[in-house]
Amino acid sequence: MLTGLEAVFFYLFAFVAVAAAFMVISARNPVHSVLYLILTFFNAAALFLLTGAEFLAMILLVVYVGAVAVLFLFVVMMLDVDFAELKHGALQYAPIGAMVGLILAAELIIVLAGYSFAPDLASEVAKPIPAIAERHNTAALGDILYTDYIYFFQIAGMILLVAMIGAIVLTLRHKVGVKRQNISAQVARRPETAIEIRKVETGEGI
């Protein structure tokens, strides 16, 4: 249970996170949307810290804020993207988005209702959460992730690798007339073909 001061900070971080998340989708400037997204991640990390999940908080800051959000910011600022054209016709997908939102809301209601009707459910799982004095949650998470679910972890890494390679292959475009590096030709070069020595007389050019 949260104490009085912890409850104040919880509601503060939660309110800022929800407000920043709303500004992500309502801001007209895409750069401002990315900045609001970073603010949302910071407040979500603070909420994780309040609940004792410091590992998830640091992962959220390092991976999402330090990599994903910064990458979005660079892409938005460097590419000349016509966002007005991208948003054109977005209303036609509103029914699908509303349906997905209702499904997610129903799932959250089912989870919260199940927790309310069975508050002792956490003590009946196969892998009970160890006491923090015995094992920190980061170490306990590593025990489960790299022992019981190591194969699923490796499969997820392979899926991400295949997705990254596919994105590179799909977006790679070879332009005519652009010089590219040829590694095999560079390695096969010999001094006779790589260097040309010319004797230039004094006062004359090549």
JONORSUL-V208876 format. One record per helix or strand of 3 or more residues. SS is the DSSP state (h for helix, s for strand). FROM is the first residue (numbers start at 1). TO is the last residue. If there is no record, write none. Layout:
# JONORSUL-V208876
SS:FROM:TO, SS:FROM:TO
This chain:
# JONORSUL-V208876
h:4:26, h:30:50, h:54:78, h:83:87, h:90:117, h:121:124, h:137:148, h:150:171, h:183:187, h:191:194
